[in-house]
Amino acid sequence: MKSRTTAIITSPILLAITSILVRGRFRPTNTRHRFDTILVLGTTQYGGVPSRQFAARLRWAAELWHMHGTQNIVTVGGKLPGDTTTEAEVGRNYLLQAKVDPDCLIPVPEGNDTLGSYHAALERLGDDYHGTILIVTDPNHALRAELLAKQIGMNARVSPTPYCPAIFPTKGFFWTLSHEVGGLIVVAATAALGRKRAATVEDLLRYAQGILRPSRIHRHNVLRANQQAAHELAHESASKPADK
């Protein structure tokens, strides 16, 4: 009985890990004009300087852009309290130094998580945007990033950077892998239980991660506040009488 229970618990986790690792090795390139727009997901920056993880994404995005030199690149990401600039602006500045045409750069200084960044980017591109998007992120994040994009109807593929510093067997690799396993649990919970109940699951996972990685607590608090604000705004909009 004990071994069966263990198998029930571990099998989905092993499947998630395998799926994350396999998807992270698949890297679509910017060939044959398959994509209309490149989107770079923001991550940590320090006073205007991208972290190694962020710089790895931007380096790959610049290489993809130079294959044609015509597509727009959307850089997304807001800032946390205390930051002097946004992830989007840091990304734009890096790409300018990489000789990307400034007319092709679209910074969207909003979003503190993947889904929020997608919504901000789509709002900037326009509700009627139906082009194909090539999303740049890290290998371990690729699967969840693509699932979330499809969840909200984006016509997108993910091309994970080959320059990510979080490689096996570094500590960063295992931290990001565990984070993405938790993320996939939230994606599955959203599909099975709905967004409201999935948010409870997500909050529990963030609490556990905060115990293991106290440096993440500040970001979790910001995400929690943003989600609460979005929920209240949606509730207010739903309660307003329709215009006659």
N, C-alpha and C positions, 0 to 999 in steps of 0.2 A: 504493500500500500504506500509506504514511504517513498520507494523508488518510482512509483507511478506518479505521485504528486510532484516529485522532483522533476520528472520528465515533462510534466504538463507545464511547469513553471519555466524550465530552462529551454525547451524546444523553441518557443516563440522568440526568446532572446537570442538564441543562436541563429535563428533564421534572420532576425533583424540585423545582426552583426554581419552575417554573410552577404546580405543584400546591400548593406552600406558599403562594404569593401569592394564588392563586384562593381557596383555603380560608380564608385569613385575612380575606377581604372578606365572607364569609358569616357573618352574626351572628344566630343564633336569639335571639328575645326570650322573656320569661317571660309569654307570653300563653296564655289559654284553659286554664290549670291543666295544662299539658302535663308539667310537671316536679314531682317530689315534693321534691327536695332540690337546693340549690345548693352546689357545691364550689369553693372558691377555692384554687388552687395557690399555695403560698408561694414567695417568692424573697428576694433580698437585703434584709436590714434592718441598721440600724446602731444598736446600743445601745437598741433598742426603737422606733426610728423607721423606718418603711418607706421603702425606696428609691423613687424616682419610678416605676420599673417596677412595684413591688409596690403602691404607692398607686393606680396606674392600674387595676390589677385589682380592688382593694378598692372603689374608687369605683364601678366598673361593677357589681360584685356588689351593692352597697347599692342602686343604682338598680333592678336587677332584682328585688331582694327587695321594695322598696317598691311594686312593681306589684300585689302581693297582700298582703304583710305577714303571711304565715302560715307560709311554708316554713322548714324548718331550713336554716341555712348552716353548712357544715363548712369550717373553716379548717385547712389542713394545713401541716406543715413543722417540722422539728426545728431544731437549732442546731449550729453548728460550734464546735470547741474555741476558747475565748476569748469566745464570745458570752455575754451575760448573760441572754438570754431566747430563746424560740423564735419562729420565723416564725408559728406557729399563734396564739400569744398576742398577738403584734403585730397580726395580722390581726383577732383578736377585739376588741382595744382600739380599733382604727380603726373597726370596724363599730358598736361601742357609741356612739362619738362621732357616727356617721352616723345615729343614732337607730334602729338595728335592735334589735328586742326581745331582751333578753339571754336569755330562755327559748328563743329560736330558734337560739342560737349554740352550736356544738359544736366546740371547739378540739381538734385531734388533733396533739399536739406531737411528731410523728415524721415521718420521711421527708426525705431529702436529694436525691432525684431524683423524677422524675414517677412511675415505676413503684412505687418504695417508698412514695410518698405515697398512691397509690391503694390499695395493700395495707393500709396503716395505716388509711385511711378506711373501707374495707370491713370491717375487723376491728372498728372502733368501731361501725359501723352494725349489725353482726350478720351472721352467715353466711347467715341466711334473708332478708336484705334483697333485694328485687327491684324496688324503686321506680326511677323514672326520675331521672336526675341531670343537672343543667346545670352544666358545668364552665367556670370562668372562668380565662382565661390571656391570653397575648399573641397578636396576629395571626400572627406567624411560627411560633409554637409550636402553633397550633391543630390543624394536620393531624396532627402526630406525637402530640399529646395524645389526639386522638380515636382514632387507630389503636391506641395502647397500651391505651386503655380497652376497646376492642372485643376486643383480644387476650386480655384476662383476663376477658371475659364481662360487663363492665359495660354496663348499658342507659343509655347516656349520649350527650349531644351537647355540643359545645364552643361557647361564645359568647365570642369574643375581645373584649377591651376596646377601645373606640374611643379611649381616652385614652392609649394606649401612647406613651411619648416616643421610642421607637426607630422613627422614621418615615423614609421615603426623602426625601433622600439622606444622612441622618446616618451617622456611623461606627457607631453602635449598631445601626442597621438592618442593615448589612452583616455585622457580627459575629454578630448573632442569626440572620441568614439562613444564613451558613456553618455555624453550629452546628447548625441544624436539618437542613441537607442531610446532615451527618455523622450526625445522629440517625436520619434515614430510612434511611441505609445500614445502621445497626445493626439497625433494625426488619426490613429486608429480609434481612439476614444471619441473624437469629434464625429467621425463617420458613423460610429455605432450608437453613441449616446446623445449627440448634439453638442453645440459649442458651449452651452452653459455648464453642463456637467463635465465636459472635457476641461474647462477652465479650472475646476476644482482639482482634477487630476494633475494638471499642469502646476498649480500652486503647491501641491504636496511634493512634486518632484523638485521644484525650485527650492523649497524648504530643505529638502535632503541635500541638494547640491550646495546650498549655503553653509550647511554644517561642514561639508567636506572642503569647500572652497569659499572661505569668508569674503574673498575679494569680489565675488559675484553678487553679494547681498545688495550692494548699492544699485547695481543695474536691475536686479529683480524688483526692487522697490519702485524704480522708475517705470518698469514695464507694468507692474501691478496698478500704479496710479494712472497710466495711460489707458489701460484696459477698463478701469472703473469709469474714467471720463468718457470713453467711447460708449460704454454701456448706458450711462446716464443721458448722453446726447441722443442715442437711439431711442431710449424710453421717452424722452421729451418729444422727439419728432413723431413717434407713434401715437402719443396722447393728444397731439394737436388736432383740432377739427380740420377736415379737408376744406380747401377753398371752394367756394360755390361759384 
